[in-house]
Amino acid sequence: MKRFLLMLATAVVVVSAAHAQAADVKPTEIRGHFIGETIAAFLRMEPEAQQEAEVSRQHSNQPSCARLLAALDHGQRAEISTSNSINFVLDGGKLVKLTMLVDDAPDAIRVDLTKKFGLQPRETTIPGQNYLGAKWENRSFAWDTPDAYVTLYEDNNPSIQDRRPVLVVESRASYERK
């Protein structure tokens, strides 16, 4: 009987610790948005997206409008972009992913994100080559946080004009769904 009570007490402590850790997880924030924020909160922060939602309600028979309304009203998955080069993905009534071009230098962004998340990123070098034989290296940095998967991608292809890094922040559930 003592052994059973000891095992039960141990199980309660482990479960309590797991719940405490889950409660301590702060949502990942980028530019005022939190991964997992409600659609209502998202629309309050993004007037351009709110305007697109209103236009979609007026033209609900168009396929792109119907997809957005299905996400807004029924929790389905849809993307919405703004003129400031941010693409948002809504799913299940929440913001689950954002993708954006970043104006700062890749190394500065990496340092800032490392400070923000408190852990070193996993770095991957991806060799590139064009049909003329020119070679370069693209870099990807990934932070695996308790609530989100964050990736910074640096495309060093000399033929592209806009070489700003791409930042992707995605909820764990959305990332693991792939």
C-alpha positions in Angstrom: 0.0 0.0 0.0 2.8 2.4 0.8 4.4 1.7 -2.5 1.1 2.5 -4.3 0.8 5.8 -2.4 4.4 6.7 -3.2 3.8 6.0 -6.9 0.6 8.0 -6.9 2.3 10.9 -5.1 5.1 10.8 -7.7 2.6 10.8 -10.5 0.8 13.8 -9.1 4.1 15.8 -8.7 5.1 15.0 -12.3 1.8 16.0 -13.7 1.7 19.2 -11.6 5.2 20.1 -12.8 4.2 19.6 -16.4 1.1 21.8 -15.9 3.2 24.5 -14.2 5.8 24.5 -17.1 2.9 24.7 -19.6 1.5 27.7 -17.8 4.9 29.4 -17.8 5.2 29.3 -21.6 4.9 32.8 -22.9 3.4 33.1 -26.4 5.8 34.0 -29.2 5.5 37.7 -30.1 6.6 39.3 -33.4 5.7 42.9 -34.3 2.9 43.0 -31.8 1.3 39.8 -32.9 1.3 36.6 -30.8 1.2 33.2 -32.3 -2.1 31.8 -31.1 -3.9 35.2 -30.9 -7.6 35.2 -31.7 -8.8 36.4 -35.1 -10.5 39.3 -33.4 -7.2 40.4 -31.8 -5.5 39.9 -35.2 -8.0 42.1 -37.0 -7.8 44.8 -34.4 -4.0 45.0 -35.0 -4.2 44.8 -38.8 -6.7 47.4 -40.2 -5.8 46.4 -43.7 -6.8 42.8 -43.0 -10.0 44.0 -41.3 -10.8 45.9 -44.5 -10.1 42.8 -46.6 -12.5 40.9 -44.4 -15.2 43.5 -44.8 -14.7 43.5 -48.6 -14.9 39.7 -48.6 -18.2 39.8 -46.8 -19.6 42.0 -49.6 -18.3 39.6 -52.3 -18.7 36.2 -50.5 -19.4 34.4 -53.7 -15.8 34.9 -55.0 -13.6 31.9 -54.1 -10.9 33.9 -52.4 -13.4 35.7 -50.3 -15.2 32.5 -49.4 -11.9 31.0 -48.2 -11.2 34.0 -46.0 -14.7 34.0 -44.6 -14.5 30.2 -43.9 -11.4 31.0 -41.8 -12.9 34.0 -40.0 -16.3 32.5 -39.3 -15.7 28.7 -39.2 -12.1 28.2 -38.1 -10.8 26.9 -41.4 -7.3 27.7 -42.7 -6.7 30.7 -44.9 -3.9 33.2 -45.7 -4.1 36.9 -45.7 -1.4 39.3 -46.8 -0.8 43.0 -46.1 1.0 45.7 -48.1 3.9 45.7 -45.6 5.0 42.3 -46.8 3.6 40.2 -44.0 1.7 37.0 -44.8 -0.5 35.7 -42.0 -2.1 32.2 -41.8 -5.3 31.8 -39.7 -6.5 28.4 -38.7 -8.8 27.2 -35.9 -9.9 30.8 -35.1 -6.3 31.8 -34.4 -3.1 33.2 -35.9 -0.9 30.2 -36.5 1.8 31.5 -38.8 3.4 34.7 -40.1 5.9 35.1 -42.8 7.7 38.4 -43.4 10.7 40.0 -45.1 13.0 41.7 -42.6 14.9 44.8 -43.4 17.8 44.4 -41.0 21.1 42.5 -41.7 20.7 38.8 -41.2 23.4 38.6 -38.5 21.7 41.4 -36.5 18.4 39.7 -36.8 19.9 36.4 -35.7 21.5 38.0 -32.6 18.2 39.7 -31.7 16.1 36.5 -32.1 18.7 34.6 -30.1 18.4 37.1 -27.2 14.6 37.1 -27.5 14.2 33.3 -27.4 17.2 32.6 -25.0 18.6 29.8 -27.1 21.0 29.3 -29.9 19.5 28.6 -33.3 20.2 25.5 -35.3 22.1 26.7 -38.4 21.9 25.0 -41.7 24.0 25.9 -44.8 22.3 25.2 -48.1 24.6 25.3 -51.2 23.2 27.0 -54.2 24.4 27.1 -57.8 22.9 28.6 -61.0 23.0 27.1 -64.5 26.2 29.1 -65.3 28.1 27.5 -62.5 28.1 30.4 -60.0 28.0 29.1 -56.4 26.8 30.6 -53.1 25.6 29.5 -49.7 22.2 30.2 -48.3 21.7 30.0 -44.6 18.8 29.0 -42.4 18.5 29.5 -38.7 15.9 27.7 -36.7 14.7 28.3 -33.1 12.5 25.6 -31.6 10.6 27.3 -28.8 7.9 25.7 -26.5 5.0 27.2 -28.5 6.5 28.1 -31.9 9.0 27.1 -34.6 10.9 30.1 -35.9 13.0 30.2 -39.0 15.2 32.9 -40.5 16.2 32.2 -44.1 19.0 34.1 -45.9 19.0 33.6 -49.7 22.4 34.7 -51.1 21.6 34.0 -54.7 23.4 36.8 -56.5 20.8 37.0 -59.3 17.9 38.0 -57.0 17.3 41.7 -56.4 15.5 41.6 -53.0 17.9 39.8 -50.7 16.1 40.6 -47.5 15.9 37.7 -45.1 12.6 35.9 -44.6 11.3 35.3 -41.1 8.7 32.6 -40.5 7.1 32.1 -37.1 4.7 29.2 -36.9 2.8 27.5 -34.1 4.1 24.1 -33.1 0.8 22.5 -34.1 0.8 24.1 -37.5 4.5 23.2 -38.1 4.1 19.6 -37.0 1.1 19.3 -39.3 3.3 19.5 -42.4 
